[in-house]
Amino acid sequence: MQIFKFGGASVKDAAGVRNVASILEQVGYSDTLIVISAMGKTTNALEDVIYAYFKDKHILNDSIKVIKDFHYNIIKELFSNENHPVYWKVDGLFAELESFLERNKSPKHSFVYDQVVSFGELLSTTIISQYLNDTGIKNTWIDVRNLIKTDSNYRDGSVNWEETQENITNSVNKSLLNITQGFLGSDANFFTTTLGREGSDYTAAIFAYCLNASSVTIWKDVPGVLNADPRYFEKTQLLHKIPYKEAIELAFYGASVIHPKTLQPLQQKEIPLYVKSFINPTATGSAVCNVAELEPKVPCFILKKGQVMISLSSLDFSFIMEDHISYIFKQLHDAKMKVSVIQNSAISFSVCVDNKFDTLTHLLEKLEAKFRVSVAENVDLYTIRHATEEAIGEVENNKNVLLKQVLKNTVQIIVSNNSEK
């Protein structure tokens, strides 16, 4: 059995839905399970609904109407029959969403978040399943929440593998084309949960693991995995084959490849993961698989913008010892700072962090109580895997380098944007 995953960009409009049907006809869909994300920017729009629900109920109905209009416009383009069953199915989903918002008593943002954003995937899979059936691609729609079971850690649910394995094994008919939602699961009380970052890719990996799939294919708007982001680097190269470990390393350093949690279950059973273009579906693309090394073995560039570099030194010029480092990491953990680079000497300690949760001010207050602190905000962090002197020179050229760290296979360079204070 093969697993396909289509992300929001691939089903952002009626043309995208038609293209999914075209891809299935071109590459085949026997013994296939398809995982589908919310259409386009629907998740963002549903986050606006959540904001309105908690902060400004005057705009709640308008924020829901935006999502309704978006989906009904797609339906009108795909289905000529105004009495098609897809209308009442979608009507029912919106009624369910509005009912939840009216009767919910929980003040917990994460709980409400999961119950609301889940409608993006429920809507997209309902529409696409109906369209494929109408075009002769017969399929079975599956509510993934009945199969993938998690704990109650809303927005980042941990999978109960034993129960999930049993559910999937007993419920998925391998001889049919199955369509289900990415990103979603449910807890022991059958409240909806979501699987966190890259949740739809992870869903595909969960099904692949439980079904002993032959492969997972993620369909994207790029030809495959590139050695650099073409928005920031020229002359990018397609990576044809990537070892599992290499893909995990690239993801760790911030590359938008595949999240490690997606790769781990695939690696355990050596299930290859293909990244292919939904624009050119017959092209080879990239494969994350059980190979010895990267093919071609070229430098891979990762850029993380808008980072913060914090440099610490002891107030009395004493050594930075284990107790100091322990204190520093506790404060970083409490501030939810993701650390990308660490460098220390006898009397200094530097970290590069992502101020994702806007906790920098509070963190600095804690650190300044024990250390001399200097901060450079809005710095750029370049990571080069399999670096060459030419690749390093390319990054450093005409830039103010604040910190450079060279490891066996990886070079990291922090570059100032003139905002040091």
C-alpha positions, 0 to 999 in steps of 0.5 A: 500500500502507498500513502499520498499526502497533499498539503494546503498549497496543492488543494488551495482552489478548485484547480488544485482539486482537479489536479489531485484527480489528474495526479491520481489518474497519471500515477495510479491509486490502487491500494492507496491512502490519501492524507489531505490538509486544510485548503490553502490558508484555511487554518490561518482563517480558523485561527482568526475565528479562535481569536474572535471567539476569545477576544472580539465576539463582534467579528466572530460571525464575519470571520466564519463567513470568510471561511464559508465563502471560500469553501462554497466558491470552490464547491460551486466551481467543482459541482454543477448540480446545486443540489449535490450532497456535498452542500448538505455535508458541508452545511453540516460541518459549519453547523457543527462548528457554530454549535461548538462555539455556542455551547463550549464552556472551556476557557482553555485556548489550546482545547478550543484551538484543536476543536476549531482548526480541525474543521479545515481538514474535515471540510477539505477531505469532504469536498475532495472525496465527493469530487473524486467520486463524481469523476469516477475515482471511487474512494472511502472517506475516513474520519481520522479521529476514530483511528489516531488516538493521542493523549490530551496534550492539545495542539501537540498530542502524543500518539498512543501507538498501540491503540492507533495500530489496532484501530488502523489495522482493523479499519483500513481496507487496503484494496480501496482508495481511502481519503482521510485528514492530516494533523488530527487525532482524538483523546480518550474522551473523543475530543479532537487533538492536533499533532503539532508542527508538520502534523499532516506529514506525521499523519502520513507516516503514522498510517505508513508505519501501521499499514507497513506501506511500501512508500509515502509521497508528499506532493509539493509545489517544488521539484523535491528537496533542494540543497537551499531555499531558492528565495535566499540562494541562487543556483540551488540543486535537487537532492535525489537521495537523502539518508534518513539521518541526514534528513533529520539533521537538516530538519534539526538545523531548520531546513524545511525538509521533513520534520524528524517526528515524521521520519522516525516511524518511517526509518524504523521500517525503512519505508521510503519517503518521496517528495514530488511536484504536484505540478510535474507529477511524473518527475523523479523528485527526491527520496529520503531512504536507506542510502549510505550518503547524500546524492549528490553530496553537495553543501546544503544551506539553511538560513534562519532569519530574525534570530537573537544572539545572547552573550554572557560573561560572569560578573566577577570574571570567574569561570562559567561552570556547570552550575552557571550553565544549568541556570542558563538552560533553566531560564531558556527552557522556562522562556520556551527559547529554542537554542540553535547554537551554543558556544562557550569559553572559560569566562563566556557563554553565547547562544543563538535563540529563536524568540518565537514566544516573545519572552526575550525581555523576561529572559534577559531580566533573569540573566542580567541578575547573574551575568553581564549580558550583551544581545544582538537581535534580528541576526541571521543564522546560516548553517552549512552541512557538508561545507566547503571553503567555497560555500563558507566564503559564499555565506561570509562575503560582505557580512559582519560575522558575529560567531562562527562554529565549525564541526565535523560536517557542519558550519554555523555562522551568525551574521549581524544586521546592525541591531546589537545593543 
